[in-house]
Amino acid sequence: MEFPSTIRRQIYRPVTSSLFCSLLVLFLQTCRGSSSDSPYLVGLGSYDITGPAADVNMMGYANTQQIASGLHFRLQARAFIVAEPKGNRVAFVNLDACMASQIVTIKVIERLKSRYGDLYNEQNVAISGTHTHAGPGGYLQYIIYIITSFGFVRQSFDVIVDGIEKAIVEAHENLRPGSIFVNKGELLDAGVNRSPSAYLNNPAEERKKHKYDVDKEMTLLKFVDSKWGPVGSFNWFATHGTSMSRTNSLVSGDNKGAAARFMEDWFKHKANEEIDSARDLFDASSDENGLPRRVSNIISQIDQNYDVLKQRASSFQASGGRTVARYFSATRHVRSVFRQGTRPKFVSAFCQSNCGDVSPNVLGAFCIDTGLPCDFNHSTCNGKNELCYGRGPGYPDEFESTRIIGDRQYRKAVDLFNTATQQIKGRVEYRHAFIDMSQLEVSVPSNGAGQEVVRTCPAAMGFAFAAGTTDGPGAFDFKQGDDKGNPFWRLVRNLLKTPTKEQEDCHHPKPILLDTGEMKEPYDWAPSILPIQIIQIGQMVILCVPGEFTTMAGRRLRDAVRTVLISSGNGEFGDDLHIVIAGLSNSYSQYVTTYEEYLIQRYEGASTLYGPHTLDAYIQEFKKLAAALAGGQRVPPGPQPPDLLDKQISLLPPVIVDATPFGVKFGDISTDIPQNSTFSRGSIVTATFWSACPRNDLFTEGTFALVEFLEGRDTWVPAYDDDDFCVRFKWSRPSKFSTRSHATIEWRIPETAVLGVYRIRHFGASKSLLGSIKHFTGASSAFVVVG
């Protein structure tokens, strides 16, 4: 789904008519769906966290060859704040990033405390990742998660911290009386279980309680401002951010980021229709009243004589590169002009849940050599895991698979949004604690009667971890379901750290490949101290977990918390209680499987860091939080996690200098669009420019790539940019260490594109040998879209 930005875009002039403003408010309020009082203060915000679109390894697949070289679309931090008018408040942030990071969380909280005092802290702020595998890495503090990015990447880290802070600040400044509604429903075709053999090891009587081997339910919160009507929605649904493959090099929010784009654009399109209706009532057909005018209002004025349009286009040849001010890109960013006076922008987030064993590649896993299904237990093809790949619904086009899975989530969210009538009522509360998962005593049922006390283990990763998954297979001779290991890789492992007998026994039956919890040089390889958190907004409870729970592990955690809340809540919690898991929150510690799934040692079990009783430990500690929440007691904060920022090592070389051939300027066209070209909707238009490394300036809240529409005779207005699903920005060097580079911009013309004259523009920033940064732009020759 792609609404044209030319229709979405608005060129605003001061609105002087109070009557029109009143009509506008009236029309926007009609989409609330339910009238209500305003029990809460509600605020939403978002900010660009795209990060370096070149040279940096992507976080997720641990593939050293997957280096960013452009943009599919931009990444965002999206936040909501809910506050009692004279009481507690909570802030929840959803990141288009692989996961949250402990050091990011620490620094965000420090910034919020310096700005707001104790109003926002580690207790009431939650930060959760969508789990896209197509975002820049290097922003976590533990070594195992930054090896493939050549250590810490300060640019990745800074843009995420800045973006989270700015999203929360915007939400805080937007706080107004409002209401919240909740809705949930089944989405059947956006996820399949990628480790069904492990799932089948769960008790049969437990599996019989559930219709599917993955969670199909989406839960959505709808936020309604008392004045402006709906201002956003957040939903939780479990499916991996792996529609984009391990060979993709374009920064992307994957299927959840796409769904968020689609829904935000849907609402803006809907709001524009409401504005049109209000304008029609006000008889604002001319511009004399100072009302906004949009491209959609002048479609009828476009000359449909294509010869005339071609003649117009022929008068605009490639502009050549020129120097511009740094802010110029941001002023041309399409979504920067969506503000409707004081009305807050609509924010829609698609959050991750217990996605540990859930793949968006819903067609199944097949061998790339034979086309046959992969081995059921080990996901291999003739014994090789490298040949087994999951297929998305757009196979073999991963971009199309991303669009389809994103579209399915978006459409379900719109349905839930439009039909949400159950209002959230009740107190705002939260509980948070740090736990040392490396040595936690856990009480579990014994083989006979009663309970026995077991322990979690220092972190370690099994051999099957290196096999990867059907979403992104590993290399060499590793395979999923390996509970033995092999002598060669044990020798390699021992060069780093030989696990003790005690450690091996603790993790049994996992054969240890990397004893990360006991590797401390030059600093910690894996986390030991982790945050757990419960957020309550009335009858909505969010369990924030620092990892990826599998389907059944998530179900057990939710059920355990539900039982405690209902039994201990003195009637506060009943059948209308909604509990969701917010995965990859506040820190990251890989996977959490059930005990039975752990025994199978698929990828998820081998990546369950703290041994077979990891899930039992989480359930035990979350039950304590839930009891304290229901009973109004405080909980001990627990041991503080380390701040390792000062110890970080970065081996990523900086940009030294950018250059162009003699006589060529940055921004000059390298490969132009042919003169007098016409294109139909659905076609691809491409232009290539002489460019510079995108790391010189991230163009945060701006754009590298822009499609412009000719309005009238000589006015070019923004139509689509690198935050649109239909525009791709690709950056390349002729060789690894070359100082020269190209930017190729591709526009896939949407079926909804307005007919008329267009051109493609590029923005960039070059670095001189002395280190100064100069911003530039250039434009292609114009062309005609004829339908």
C-alpha positions as a printed Julia matrix, in Angstrom:
787×3 Matrix{Float64}:
   0.0     0.0     0.0
   1.57    3.28   -1.06
  -0.39    6.51   -0.98
   1.29    9.15   -3.17
   3.24   11.69   -1.22
   2.04   14.29   -3.68
  -1.42   13.66   -2.32
  -0.19   13.4     1.26
   1.99   16.49    1.03
   0.58   19.84    1.97
   2.04   23.29    1.33
   0.81   25.27    4.29
  -0.02   28.91    4.57
  -1.19   30.62    7.77
  -4.77   29.62    8.58
  -6.59   32.8     9.44
 -10.14   31.54    9.55
 -11.35   30.43   12.98
 -14.42   28.95   11.3
 -12.3    26.66    9.16
 -10.26   25.58   12.21
 -13.48   24.73   14.04
 -14.74   22.73   11.08
 -11.38   20.95   10.79
 -11.43   19.92   14.44
 -15.02   18.75   14.09
 -14.2    16.58   11.1
 -11.06   15.09   12.65
 -12.97   14.19   15.79
 -15.45   12.16   13.77
 -12.88    9.37   13.37
 -12.69    8.66   17.1
 -15.22    5.87   16.84
 -16.31    6.24   20.48
 -17.05    9.15   22.71
 -15.44    9.1    26.13
 -14.09   11.1    28.98
 -10.34   11.64   29.31
  -8.9     9.6    32.17
  -5.27   10.04   31.09
  -2.79   12.45   29.66
  -1.6    11.0    26.36
   1.33   12.05   24.17
   3.05   10.48   21.16
   6.24   11.31   19.28
   8.69    9.94   16.73
  12.14   10.71   15.4
  14.57    9.49   12.74
  17.18    6.93   13.91
  18.34    5.72   10.49
  22.07    5.78   11.25
  24.99    5.25    8.86
  23.81    3.94    5.49
  27.29    2.9     4.37
  30.3     0.85    5.48
  28.69   -0.44    8.71
  27.79   -4.08    9.27
  24.1    -4.76    9.79
  22.88   -6.12   13.11
  21.02   -9.42   13.17
  22.43  -12.07   10.88
  26.04  -11.8    12.1
  27.12  -11.9     8.46
  30.41  -10.05    8.08
  29.69   -9.51    4.38
  26.39   -7.71    5.0
  27.58   -4.11    4.9
  25.15   -1.21    4.51
  25.22    0.51    1.13
  22.06    2.59    0.95
  18.48    2.92    2.13
  15.31    0.95    1.54
  13.48    3.36    3.85
  14.31    5.25    7.03
  14.22    3.95   10.6
  12.22    5.6    13.38
  11.94    5.69   17.15
   8.26    5.95   18.11
   7.16    6.73   21.65
   4.0     7.03   23.68
   3.6     8.45   27.17
   0.55    7.79   29.33
   0.16    9.7    32.59
  -2.39    9.99   35.31
  -3.23   13.71   35.61
  -1.81   13.84   39.12
  -0.03   10.52   39.4
   2.21    7.99   37.72
   3.33    7.94   34.12
   5.0     5.48   31.76
   6.9     5.9    28.5
   7.22    3.16   25.9
   9.53    3.47   22.9
   9.48    1.23   19.85
  12.66    1.22   17.74
  13.13    0.28   14.1
  16.26   -1.5    15.3
  17.27   -5.1    15.81
  16.94   -4.84   19.57
  17.29   -2.54   22.52
  20.75   -2.07   24.03
  21.7    -1.83   27.69
  24.16    1.0    27.11
  21.62    2.88   24.97
  19.05    2.53   27.74
  21.53    3.74   30.36
  22.44    6.86   28.38
  18.85    7.67   27.43
  17.83    7.54   31.09
  20.77    9.8    31.99
  19.63   12.36   29.42
  16.02   12.23   30.57
  17.05   12.71   34.19
  19.15   15.73   33.27
  16.17   17.17   31.41
  13.23   16.18   33.63
  14.7    15.15   36.97
  13.15   11.91   38.27
  10.05   12.17   36.09
  11.39    9.51   33.71
  13.72    6.76   34.91
  14.65    3.13   34.38
  11.52    2.09   36.28
   8.92    3.71   34.03
  10.67    3.93   30.62
  10.72    0.91   28.33
  12.67    0.71   25.05
  11.87   -2.16   22.67
  13.25   -3.14   19.25
  11.25   -4.38   16.25
  14.03   -6.87   15.39
  14.74   -5.69   11.87
  17.9    -7.4    10.64
  18.59   -4.55    8.21
  19.71   -1.76   10.53
  23.26   -0.59   11.26
  25.01   -2.44   14.08
  27.66   -1.49   16.59
  25.43    0.14   19.22
  25.45   -2.59   21.89
  28.08   -2.74   24.6
  28.9    -6.46   24.85
  31.6    -7.86   22.58
  29.67  -10.79   21.13
  27.14   -8.39   19.59
  29.64   -6.02   17.96
  32.29   -8.38   16.59
  30.94   -8.3    13.04
  30.68   -4.48   13.07
  34.39   -4.21   13.92
  33.55   -3.09   17.41
  31.53   -0.16   18.66
  30.14    2.27   16.07
  29.68    5.62   17.76
  27.58    6.99   14.91
  25.07    4.13   15.21
  24.92    4.59   18.98
  24.55    8.37   18.96
  21.73    8.53   16.44
  19.68    5.95   18.36
  20.19    7.66   21.72
  19.4    11.07   20.19
  16.32    9.73   18.41
  14.88    8.02   21.48
  15.37   11.14   23.55
  13.75   13.37   20.92
  10.81   10.98   20.46
  10.17   10.98   24.22
  10.56   14.76   24.4
   8.04   15.17   21.59
   5.61   12.81   23.31
   6.08   14.7    26.58
   5.41   18.04   24.91
   2.3    16.58   23.24
   0.77   15.39   26.53
  -2.9    16.3    26.55
  -6.09   14.84   28.02
  -7.01   11.74   26.1
  -8.35    8.23   26.13
  -7.04    4.81   25.17
  -8.89    1.93   23.58
  -7.75   -1.68   23.22
  -8.63   -4.26   20.59
  -7.25   -7.59   19.51
  -7.76  -10.05   16.69
  -6.19  -12.9    14.75
  -3.73  -12.36   11.89
  -3.28  -15.76   10.3
  -0.8   -15.32    7.46
   2.14  -13.29    8.76
   4.2   -15.89   10.63
   5.06  -19.59   10.75
   7.07  -21.64   13.23
  10.62  -22.07   11.93
  11.52  -24.71   14.56
   8.46  -26.96   14.63
  10.46  -29.99   15.77
  11.39  -28.15   18.98
   7.82  -26.91   19.49
   6.54  -30.49   19.19
   8.72  -31.48   22.15
   6.47  -29.44   24.44
   3.91  -31.55   26.35
   1.02  -32.7    24.18
  -1.57  -31.58   26.71
  -0.06  -28.08   26.65
  -0.01  -27.94   22.86
  -3.66  -29.02   22.73
  -4.64  -25.81   24.5
  -3.55  -23.8    21.49
  -4.88  -23.83   17.94
  -1.57  -22.82   16.33
   2.13  -23.4    16.9
   2.72  -19.63   16.79
   0.76  -16.77   18.36
  -1.61  -15.3    15.77
  -3.1   -12.58   17.94
  -2.39   -8.89   17.47
  -3.18   -6.54   20.37
  -3.58   -2.84   19.6
  -3.82    0.31   21.68
  -5.59    3.29   20.08
  -4.71    6.71   21.49
  -7.34    9.43   21.23
  -6.7    13.08   22.02
  -9.71   14.84   23.56
  -9.39   17.73   21.09
  -7.88   16.24   17.97
  -9.24   12.71   17.96
  -6.97    9.74   17.16
  -3.27   10.56   17.41
  -1.73    7.12   17.12
  -1.67    3.41   17.81
   0.81    0.83   19.08
   0.34   -2.89   18.5
   2.16   -6.07   19.48
   2.42   -9.07   17.17
   5.02  -11.82   16.94
   6.92  -12.29   13.69
  10.62  -11.96   12.98
  12.12   -8.97   11.17
  13.71  -11.23    8.59
  11.72  -10.65    5.43
  14.88   -8.92    4.19
  17.62  -11.52    3.73
  21.16  -11.83    5.03
  22.51  -10.59    1.68
  20.48   -7.36    1.63
  22.6    -4.22    2.0
  19.91   -1.5     2.15
  18.96   -0.14    5.56
  15.35   -1.1     6.17
  12.77   -1.35    8.92
  11.74   -4.7     7.41
   8.1    -5.79    7.62
   7.22   -3.98   10.86
   8.82   -0.73    9.74
   6.93   -1.04    6.45
   3.65   -1.64    8.28
   4.22    1.49   10.37
   4.88    3.55    7.22
   1.73    2.23    5.59
  -0.48    2.95    8.58
   0.88    6.43    9.23
   0.41    7.3     5.56
  -3.07    5.76    5.6
  -4.1     8.0     8.46
  -2.62   11.11    6.85
  -4.5    10.3     3.68
  -7.66    9.84    5.75
  -7.03   13.13    7.58
  -6.5    14.92    4.26
  -9.89   13.68    3.1
 -11.41   15.11    6.26
  -9.68   18.44    5.6
 -11.05   18.43    2.05
 -14.54   17.91    3.39
 -14.11   20.75    5.87
 -12.69   22.99    3.16
 -15.6    22.21    0.84
 -18.07   23.19    3.54
 -16.18   26.4     4.04
 -16.19   27.06    0.27
 -12.42   27.37    0.22
 -11.95   26.72   -3.46
  -9.49   29.56   -3.84
  -6.29   30.39   -2.0
  -7.42   33.85   -0.95
  -8.36   32.61    2.51
  -4.83   31.43    3.15
  -5.85   27.76    3.34
  -3.52   24.86    2.59
  -3.33   23.79   -1.04
  -2.2    20.34   -2.13
  -1.21   18.69   -5.35
  -4.38   16.6    -5.12
  -6.39   19.83   -5.39
  -4.78   20.72   -8.71
  -4.89   17.36  -10.45
  -7.71   18.58  -12.65
  -5.51   21.47  -13.72
  -2.75   19.19  -15.03
  -2.59   19.36  -18.8
  -3.35   15.84  -20.04
  -1.82   16.66  -23.44
   1.3    14.54  -23.12
   3.06   16.43  -25.89
   2.72   19.57  -23.81
   3.96   17.76  -20.7
   6.94   16.36  -22.63
   7.74   19.81  -23.93
   7.61   21.12  -20.39
   9.87   18.31  -19.16
  12.39   18.91  -21.96
  13.07   22.38  -20.61
  14.48   20.89  -17.38
  17.75   19.11  -18.04
  20.1    17.77  -15.37
  20.95   20.64  -13.06
  24.55   19.79  -12.23
  25.88   19.65   -8.7
  25.87   22.69   -6.46
  26.64   23.51   -2.86
  23.68   23.92   -0.49
  23.15   24.64    3.2
  23.04   21.66    5.53
  19.39   22.14    6.45
  18.17   22.2     2.84
  17.63   18.44    2.7
  15.43   18.53    5.81
  13.27   21.28    4.33
  12.58   19.04    1.32
  11.81   15.95    3.42
   8.25   15.0     2.49
   7.05   14.15    5.98
   8.43   17.34    7.5
   5.38   19.25    6.25
   2.67   17.08    7.74
   2.08   19.2    10.82
  -1.44   20.63   10.82
  -0.93   23.69   12.97
  -0.72   22.57   16.58
  -2.2    19.16   15.83
   0.23   16.37   16.8
   1.34   14.05   14.03
  -0.1    10.55   13.93
   2.31    7.9    15.23
   1.8     4.2    14.6
   4.19    1.56   15.95
   4.3    -2.16   15.18
   6.03   -3.68   18.19
   7.67   -7.04   18.58
   6.42   -9.77   20.89
   7.47  -13.39   21.57
   8.86  -13.92   18.07
  11.69  -16.3    18.95
  10.6   -19.16   16.69
   8.31  -17.19   14.36
   9.37  -16.5    10.78
   7.72  -14.15    8.26
   8.87  -16.51    5.5
   5.48  -18.16    5.44
   5.9   -20.35    2.37
   8.26  -22.65    4.29
  11.92  -23.63    4.09
  13.33  -25.18    0.92
  16.67  -26.35   -0.45
  18.06  -23.87   -2.95
  19.74  -26.66   -4.93
  16.82  -29.08   -5.31
  13.75  -27.01   -4.45
  12.66  -29.72   -2.01
  11.68  -29.06    1.61
  14.57  -28.98    4.08
  15.18  -31.73    6.62
  12.54  -31.36    9.33
  14.74  -31.83   12.39
  17.97  -30.13   11.34
  16.93  -27.74    8.52
  19.66  -29.09    6.26
  19.88  -30.08    2.6
  22.02  -33.17    2.07
  23.56  -32.42    5.46
  24.34  -28.75    4.67
  22.54  -26.0     6.52
  23.81  -23.31    4.11
  21.39  -24.51    1.41
  18.19  -24.28    3.47
  16.31  -20.98    3.19
  12.85  -19.83    4.18
  10.68  -18.31    1.46
   8.58  -15.22    1.96
   5.24  -14.65    0.2
   6.92  -12.54   -2.5
   9.62  -15.14   -3.23
  12.09  -14.67   -4.82
  11.75  -10.88   -4.3
  12.59  -10.07   -0.66
  11.4    -6.48   -1.06
   8.01   -7.76   -2.15
   7.93  -10.22    0.76
   8.66   -7.33    3.11
   5.85   -5.31    1.58
   3.35   -8.17    1.77
   4.04   -9.12    5.4
   4.06   -5.44    6.32
   0.81   -4.9     4.44
  -0.87   -7.81    6.22
   0.07   -6.43    9.62
  -0.97   -2.91    8.59
  -4.39   -4.04    7.34
  -5.11   -5.99   10.53
  -4.03   -2.98   12.59
  -6.34   -0.66   10.63
  -9.22   -3.07   11.21
  -8.51   -3.2    14.95
  -8.03    0.56   15.06
 -11.34    1.27   13.36
 -13.3    -1.16   15.54
 -11.66   -0.48   18.91
 -14.39    0.25   21.47
 -13.12   -1.23   24.75
 -11.77    1.67   26.77
  -8.73    1.36   29.0
  -9.51    2.46   32.54
  -7.57    2.21   35.77
  -4.29    3.15   37.3
  -0.9     3.59   35.67
   1.78    1.53   37.41
   5.1    -0.17   36.8
   7.64   -2.46   38.39
  11.26   -2.99   37.37
  14.19   -4.97   38.68
  17.66   -6.07   37.61
  18.49   -9.74   38.02
  21.78  -11.59   37.72
  20.88  -14.34   35.27
  24.29  -16.0    35.57
  23.69  -17.46   39.04
  20.03  -17.26   39.92
  18.47  -19.9    42.16
  15.21  -21.15   40.7
  12.59  -23.37   42.25
  11.17  -25.88   39.76
   8.98  -28.99   40.08
  11.06  -32.08   40.87
  10.68  -35.37   39.04
   8.8   -36.68   42.01
   6.67  -34.59   44.29
   7.47  -31.12   45.52
  10.07  -28.62   44.33
  13.8   -28.59   43.8
  16.21  -25.69   43.56
  18.31  -25.38   40.41
  20.52  -22.62   39.05
  20.91  -20.66   35.9
  24.36  -20.6    34.32
  26.87  -18.02   33.13
  26.07  -17.26   29.49
  27.14  -19.7    26.78
  26.18  -20.39   23.19
  25.78  -23.84   21.71
  27.06  -25.33   18.48
  23.65  -24.99   16.81
  23.85  -21.22   17.3
  26.44  -21.1    14.49
  24.06  -22.97   12.18
  21.77  -19.96   12.03
  18.14  -20.38   11.06
  16.11  -20.91    7.92
  15.76  -17.1     7.82
  19.55  -16.77    7.65
  21.64  -19.95    7.61
  25.13  -19.99    9.06
  28.23  -21.41    7.45
  30.66  -24.35    7.67
  29.43  -27.69    8.98
  27.18  -26.56   11.82
  23.57  -27.71   11.95
  20.51  -27.12   14.08
  19.63  -29.82   16.58
  23.28  -30.55   17.37
  23.59  -31.73   20.98
  27.08  -33.23   20.54
  29.38  -30.69   18.87
  32.52  -31.77   17.02
  36.22  -32.04   17.92
  37.55  -29.49   15.42
  35.35  -26.64   16.58
  36.01  -27.58   20.18
  39.71  -26.99   19.5
  38.92  -23.63   17.92
  36.71  -22.76   20.87
  39.41  -23.61   23.36
  41.69  -21.01   21.82
  39.29  -18.42   23.19
  38.02  -20.04   26.39
  37.68  -23.63   27.51
  34.5   -24.07   29.53
  34.8   -25.73   32.9
  33.2   -29.07   33.68
  30.76  -27.25   35.95
  29.78  -24.92   33.11
  29.28  -27.81   30.68
  27.16  -29.7    33.18
  25.08  -26.62   33.9
  24.24  -26.12   30.2
  23.66  -29.81   29.39
  22.55  -31.0    26.86
  23.88  -27.91   25.08
  27.43  -28.47   23.78
  29.19  -25.14   24.38
  30.68  -23.41   21.36
  31.35  -20.01   22.97
  31.61  -19.64   26.73
  30.7   -15.97   26.49
  29.6   -15.48   30.09
  33.07  -16.31   31.38
  34.97  -14.34   28.73
  35.96  -10.98   30.22
  38.79   -9.64   28.01
  39.09   -6.88   27.01
  35.66   -6.51   28.68
  32.46   -8.54   29.04
  31.48  -10.62   26.03
  27.89  -11.18   27.17
  25.48   -9.71   29.72
  24.87  -11.2    33.13
  22.68   -8.55   34.78
  19.43   -7.98   32.92
  16.33   -5.82   33.39
  12.79   -7.12   33.72
   9.84   -4.76   33.75
   6.05   -4.67   33.96
   4.05   -1.68   32.73
   0.38   -1.38   33.64
  -2.08    0.97   31.94
  -5.45    0.05   33.37
  -6.33   -3.45   32.19
  -3.38   -3.46   29.75
  -0.17   -5.05   31.05
   3.09   -5.05   29.08
   5.84   -7.5    30.03
   9.16   -6.06   28.86
  11.72   -8.82   28.35
  15.38   -8.45   27.29
  15.35  -11.2    24.73
  13.44  -13.3    22.21
  10.93  -15.65   23.82
   9.65  -18.51   21.71
   5.93  -18.96   21.22
   5.37  -21.43   24.06
   7.84  -19.69   26.36
   5.85  -16.47   25.92
   2.58  -18.24   26.57
   3.88  -19.69   29.82
   5.14  -16.31   30.99
   1.87  -14.56   30.17
  -0.19  -17.27   31.87
   1.96  -17.16   35.01
   1.68  -13.38   35.3
  -2.05  -13.45   34.59
  -2.61  -15.97   37.4
  -0.67  -13.85   39.9
  -2.4   -10.59   38.93
  -5.9   -12.03   39.1
  -5.31  -13.9    42.37
  -3.47  -11.04   44.09
  -5.18   -7.97   42.64
  -8.19   -7.77   44.98
 -10.57   -7.69   42.03
  -8.61   -5.1    40.04
  -7.84   -7.61   37.28
 -10.48   -9.73   35.62
 -11.44  -11.33   32.34
 -10.78   -8.08   30.48
  -7.07   -8.19   31.38
  -4.8    -7.9    28.33
  -1.19   -9.06   28.65
   1.39   -8.65   25.91
   5.09   -9.41   25.76
   7.32   -6.62   24.48
  10.38   -8.5    23.26
  13.94   -7.24   22.89
  13.37   -4.56   25.55
  15.88   -2.43   27.47
  18.77   -4.84   26.92
  19.48   -7.95   24.85
  20.35  -11.51   25.82
  19.32  -13.59   22.8
  16.71  -16.35   23.16
  14.48  -17.94   25.78
  12.96  -21.35   25.06
  10.96  -23.76   27.16
  12.88  -26.5    28.96
  11.53  -29.04   26.46
  12.54  -26.96   23.44
  15.99  -26.44   24.95
  16.54  -30.21   24.94
  16.18  -30.31   21.15
  18.97  -27.73   20.68
  17.66  -26.02   17.61
  19.06  -22.53   17.0
  16.79  -20.99   19.62
  17.76  -23.52   22.29
  21.47  -23.17   21.51
  21.02  -19.38   21.83
  19.3   -19.59   25.22
  22.25  -18.19   27.12
  21.68  -19.12   30.74
  20.95  -22.79   30.49
  17.87  -25.05   30.49
  16.13  -23.23   33.35
  16.28  -19.74   31.81
  12.52  -19.54   31.23
  11.77  -20.8    34.76
  14.0   -18.03   36.1
  12.14  -15.37   34.14
   8.77  -16.71   35.21
   9.86  -16.8    38.86
  11.11  -13.22   38.81
   8.18  -11.84   36.81
   5.77  -13.44   39.27
   7.51  -11.45   42.01
   7.08   -8.25   40.02
   3.44   -9.08   39.32
   2.7    -9.77   42.98
   4.33   -6.49   43.97
   2.38   -4.63   41.3
  -0.93   -6.14   42.37
  -0.23   -5.63   46.07
   1.25   -2.18   45.83
   4.65   -3.19   47.2
   8.02   -2.02   46.02
  10.67   -4.42   44.78
  14.42   -4.31   45.39
  16.18   -2.71   42.39
  18.74   -5.51   42.18
  22.36   -5.28   41.02
  23.16   -2.52   38.52
  24.38   -3.51   35.05
  27.79   -2.2    34.03
  28.3     0.94   31.96
  30.97   -0.12   29.47
  30.88    2.91   27.18
  34.37    4.06   28.13
  35.79    0.61   27.39
  34.42    0.33   23.86
  36.82   -0.4    21.01
  36.13    0.63   17.43
  38.08   -0.73   14.48
  35.85    0.77   11.79
  38.05    3.15    9.79
  36.77    6.72    9.39
  35.99    8.4     6.1
  39.27    9.99    4.99
  38.29   12.03    1.94
  35.78   12.09   -0.92
  36.72   12.97   -4.48
  35.34   13.24   -8.01
  37.07   13.06  -11.4
  38.63   16.24  -12.77
  35.94   18.6   -14.02
  33.13   16.81  -12.17
  31.3    18.29   -9.17
  29.62   16.43   -6.33
  25.98   16.08   -7.31
  26.66   16.0   -11.04
  24.69   13.41  -12.93
  26.63   10.3   -13.9
  23.84    8.4   -15.65
  20.87   10.58  -16.53
  17.3     9.72  -17.36
  17.05    9.77  -21.17
  15.76   13.0   -22.65
  12.03   13.19  -23.5
  11.33   10.04  -21.47
   7.84    8.95  -20.52
   7.07    6.27  -17.94
   3.91    4.51  -16.92
   2.88    3.68  -13.39
   4.64    0.55  -12.2
   7.82    1.4   -14.13
  11.23    1.96  -12.54
  13.06    5.26  -13.09
  16.78    5.38  -12.28
  19.36    8.14  -12.07
  22.98    7.96  -10.87
  24.95   10.86   -9.37
  28.55   11.5    -8.4
  28.37   11.35   -4.65
  30.22   11.03   -1.33
  30.1     8.71    1.67
  26.72    8.83    3.49
  28.57    8.61    6.8
  29.63   12.26    6.41
  26.08   13.31    7.32
  23.22   10.95    8.15
  20.65   13.53    6.98
  18.61   12.74   10.07
  15.03   13.94    9.5
  16.14   14.78    5.97
  16.69   12.75    2.82
  19.39   11.5     0.46
  16.92   10.88   -2.35
  13.96   12.92   -3.54
  11.4    12.63   -6.32
  10.07   16.08   -7.22
   6.85   17.01   -9.0
   6.53   20.0   -11.31
   3.72   22.22  -10.09
   2.73   24.85  -12.61
   5.51   26.03  -14.93
   8.61   26.16  -12.76
   7.91   25.13   -9.16
   9.35   21.8    -8.01
   7.69   20.32   -4.9
   8.63   17.21   -2.88
   6.67   14.12   -3.85
   8.53   11.01   -2.58
  11.8    10.57   -0.71
  14.01    7.9     0.88
  11.41    7.42    3.6
   8.97    6.04    1.03
   8.71    2.36    0.2
   8.87    3.12   -3.53
  12.25    4.95   -3.45
  15.58    3.16   -3.05
  18.87    4.93   -2.44
  21.9     2.84   -3.4
  25.45    3.95   -2.71
  28.59    2.34   -4.13
  32.34    2.74   -4.61
  34.2     1.29   -7.6
  36.57   -0.37   -5.1
  36.76   -0.73   -1.32
  39.25    2.07   -0.69
  38.27    4.37   -3.54
  37.62    8.03   -2.71
  35.04    8.2    -5.49
  31.47    7.01   -5.14
  28.07    6.99   -6.85
  24.52    7.35   -5.58
  21.88    5.55   -7.61
  18.27    6.48   -6.91
  15.49    4.18   -8.07
  11.83    5.21   -8.1
   9.22    2.51   -8.57
   6.32    4.62   -9.75
   3.27    3.8    -7.58
  -0.05    3.04   -9.21
  -1.42    6.05   -7.31
   1.19    8.52   -8.58
  -0.23   11.76   -9.97
   0.27   12.13  -13.72
   2.67   14.88  -14.68
   6.3    15.95  -14.85
   8.9    14.67  -12.35
  12.63   14.64  -11.72
  14.98   12.91   -9.27
  17.17   14.87   -6.85
  20.1    13.71   -4.71
  21.46   15.26   -1.52
  24.87   14.42   -0.09
  27.8    15.62    1.98
  31.47   15.38    0.98
  34.53   15.38    3.19
  37.74   17.19    2.27
  41.21   15.97    3.17
  41.29   18.58    5.94
  38.05   17.19    7.39
  35.56   19.91    6.45
  32.1    18.8     5.33
  30.3    20.43    2.4
  26.71   19.67    1.46
  25.62   19.38   -2.14
  22.67   18.54   -4.33
  21.96   17.73   -7.96
  18.93   16.86  -10.07
  18.26   14.66  -13.07
  16.57   15.66  -16.27
  12.78   15.83  -16.06
  10.48   13.11  -17.36
   6.75   12.49  -17.69
   4.55    9.96  -15.89
   1.72    9.21  -18.29
  -0.37    6.65  -16.45
